């Protein structure tokens, strides 16, 4: 399978120094806009794959762009909060019958609850306290 990759670096701008824009098409389009790195290269990685015929796992090599690996390892609290909000969201199709601003209100309320939980866990981890709520 061939991957399509297009990249451009914005240099010399006073506000955005070495801004890297990347377009990658694998099974669907992926876009990156980053200033974390100005270099783009393929990294050789290995993945465990299960073979049902042999009934065991083995490692296969694959290639990944360095900025994708950097993002996956350093995504930070914004992606963590979005992931938690999507997993534990409790709004369903019932709010679709209300006004348009209800969707925005529920999003903000769930974001508030999720960020409160993240701060709660970080505070108790920083204070080395043992609380009954599961830590992140």
Secondary structure by P-SEA (a helix, b strand, c coil): cbbbbbbccccccccccbbbbbbbbccbbbbbbbccccbbbbbbbbbbbbbccccbbbbbbbcccaaaaaaaacccaaaaaaaaaaaaccccccccccccaaaaaaaaaaaaaaaaaaaaaaaaaaaccccccccc
